[in-house]
Amino acid sequence: MSLYSQKPIEKISVQEITNKSGYNRSTFYQYFTDIYELLDSVENDLLNEIKKELANKELSMHTVQDTLYCLDKREHLLVL
C-alpha cells in the first residue's frame, strides 16, 4: 500500500514489493502472477472485510459513513 500511494501501479516492480515485504521473488510468484493480481487480491480482501462489517450492522441511511468506518478499522492498510 505504501508503494501504491507513492507511484502508479505500472511503475511498481515485483522487486520493490518483495524488498518492502521481506519476502523473496519466488515466494511472490508462488501466490501471484504479477503485481496486478496482487492488487486484485488486496482489493478483494478489503471489499470482503467491508461486506462482513456491514453485514453485522443494521442498515441505515449512513451507509457511506459505515463503509468509511470499516476502512478506518483496517489500520494496516493505512499509509502515513
Residue frames as qw, qx, qy, qz and C-alpha x, y, z in Angstrom:
[[0.000, 0.887, 0.462, 0.000, 0.00, 0.00, 0.00],
 [0.294, -0.786, 0.087, 0.537, 2.82, 2.40, 0.74],
 [0.361, -0.121, 0.602, 0.702, 4.38, 1.84, -2.70],
 [0.166, 0.591, 0.708, 0.350, 0.99, 2.26, -4.34],
 [0.123, -0.913, -0.312, 0.232, 0.49, 5.57, -2.55],
 [0.352, -0.632, 0.287, 0.628, 3.84, 6.82, -3.88],
 [0.103, 0.384, -0.607, -0.688, 3.53, 5.92, -7.56],
 [0.774, 0.202, -0.138, -0.584, 1.22, 4.34, -10.13],
 [0.893, -0.128, 0.420, -0.099, 0.92, 0.55, -10.19],
 [0.835, 0.534, -0.017, 0.131, 2.67, 0.33, -13.57],
 [0.241, 0.790, -0.444, 0.348, 5.80, 1.86, -12.02],
 [0.621, -0.533, 0.506, -0.275, 5.97, -0.63, -9.12],
 [0.527, 0.389, -0.748, -0.109, 8.23, -3.63, -9.59],
 [0.894, -0.286, -0.337, -0.077, 7.95, -7.05, -8.01],
 [0.622, 0.158, -0.433, 0.633, 11.46, -6.43, -6.63],
 [0.109, -0.415, 0.232, -0.873, 10.23, -3.33, -4.78],
 [0.758, -0.380, -0.144, -0.511, 7.29, -5.25, -3.34],
 [0.903, -0.124, -0.375, 0.167, 9.44, -8.14, -2.18],
 [0.413, 0.290, -0.403, 0.764, 12.09, -5.84, -0.69],
 [0.321, -0.422, 0.153, -0.834, 9.44, -3.92, 1.25],
 [0.841, -0.297, -0.136, -0.431, 7.60, -7.04, 2.41],
 [0.374, -0.576, 0.712, -0.149, 10.64, -9.08, 3.34],
 [0.875, 0.152, 0.455, -0.074, 9.73, -11.99, 1.06],
 [0.283, -0.345, 0.642, 0.623, 11.71, -13.19, -1.92],
 [0.415, 0.319, -0.384, -0.761, 10.60, -13.11, -5.55],
 [0.299, -0.001, -0.929, -0.217, 9.96, -16.85, -5.74],
 [0.027, 0.362, 0.791, -0.492, 7.53, -16.61, -2.84],
 [0.318, 0.427, 0.040, -0.845, 5.73, -13.76, -4.58],
 [0.441, 0.272, -0.610, -0.599, 5.36, -15.83, -7.75],
 [0.066, -0.116, -0.982, 0.130, 4.03, -18.81, -5.80],
 [0.127, 0.535, 0.669, -0.500, 0.96, -16.74, -4.99],
 [0.329, 0.805, 0.148, -0.471, 0.68, -14.13, -7.76],
 [0.749, 0.394, 0.345, 0.405, 1.46, -14.00, -11.46],
 [0.353, 0.439, 0.050, 0.825, 2.11, -10.23, -11.43],
 [0.078, -0.073, -0.420, 0.901, 1.53, -7.05, -9.44],
 [0.452, -0.141, -0.259, -0.842, -1.95, -6.65, -10.90],
 [0.679, -0.261, -0.672, -0.141, -3.03, -9.98, -9.45],
 [0.392, -0.169, -0.590, 0.686, -1.66, -8.88, -6.07],
 [0.164, -0.028, 0.078, -0.983, -3.64, -5.63, -6.33],
 [0.604, -0.216, -0.506, -0.576, -6.80, -7.59, -7.19],
 [0.615, -0.235, -0.718, 0.224, -6.24, -9.80, -4.16],
 [0.196, -0.119, -0.435, 0.871, -5.78, -6.84, -1.82],
 [0.351, -0.087, -0.149, -0.920, -8.87, -5.13, -3.22],
 [0.654, -0.233, -0.631, -0.345, -10.96, -8.30, -2.88],
 [0.492, -0.215, -0.686, 0.491, -9.80, -8.83, 0.71],
 [0.003, -0.062, -0.254, 0.965, -10.68, -5.26, 1.57],
 [0.495, -0.131, -0.328, -0.794, -14.11, -5.46, -0.05],
 [0.645, -0.242, -0.722, -0.061, -14.85, -8.75, 1.71],
 [0.326, -0.182, -0.588, 0.718, -13.94, -7.18, 5.05],
 [0.227, -0.003, 0.026, -0.973, -16.23, -4.24, 4.34],
 [0.602, -0.184, -0.559, -0.539, -19.06, -6.62, 3.39],
 [0.565, -0.244, -0.743, 0.263, -18.60, -8.61, 6.61],
 [0.145, -0.132, -0.415, 0.889, -18.53, -5.47, 8.72],
 [0.369, -0.030, -0.146, -0.918, -21.64, -4.05, 7.07],
 [0.591, -0.204, -0.722, -0.298, -23.47, -7.38, 7.34],
 [0.442, -0.282, -0.700, 0.486, -23.07, -7.14, 11.11],
 [0.029, 0.176, 0.225, -0.958, -24.61, -3.69, 11.18],
 [0.327, 0.652, 0.641, -0.239, -28.21, -2.71, 10.87],
 [0.368, 0.417, 0.418, 0.718, -28.71, -0.99, 7.52],
 [0.120, -0.736, -0.338, 0.575, -29.06, 2.72, 7.92],
 [0.387, 0.909, 0.147, 0.036, -29.11, 5.94, 5.99],
 [0.176, -0.882, 0.419, 0.126, -25.44, 6.30, 6.87],
 [0.969, 0.147, 0.145, 0.135, -24.10, 3.53, 4.66],
 [0.527, 0.708, -0.234, 0.407, -21.24, 5.70, 3.39],
 [0.271, -0.743, 0.452, -0.414, -20.23, 6.54, 6.94],
 [0.902, -0.253, 0.324, -0.130, -20.45, 2.87, 7.89],
 [0.879, 0.406, -0.016, 0.249, -18.22, 1.96, 4.95],
 [0.251, 0.773, -0.352, 0.464, -15.66, 4.60, 5.88],
 [0.612, -0.599, 0.405, -0.320, -15.73, 3.29, 9.45],
 [0.981, 0.020, 0.182, 0.060, -14.90, -0.18, 8.11],
 [0.663, 0.608, -0.165, 0.404, -11.99, 1.22, 6.12],
 [0.138, -0.804, 0.367, -0.447, -10.75, 3.13, 9.14],
 [0.828, -0.428, 0.321, -0.167, -10.64, -0.09, 11.17],
 [0.929, 0.259, 0.045, 0.260, -8.23, -1.60, 8.63],
 [0.266, -0.912, 0.224, 0.217, -5.23, 0.22, 10.12],
 [0.649, -0.277, 0.553, 0.443, -2.65, -1.98, 8.41],
 [0.531, 0.553, 0.491, 0.413, -3.82, -0.61, 5.07],
 [0.016, -0.989, -0.105, 0.099, -3.35, 3.00, 6.08],
 [0.689, 0.289, -0.032, 0.664, -0.33, 4.81, 4.71],
 [0.327, -0.875, -0.178, 0.310, 1.06, 7.51, 6.93]]
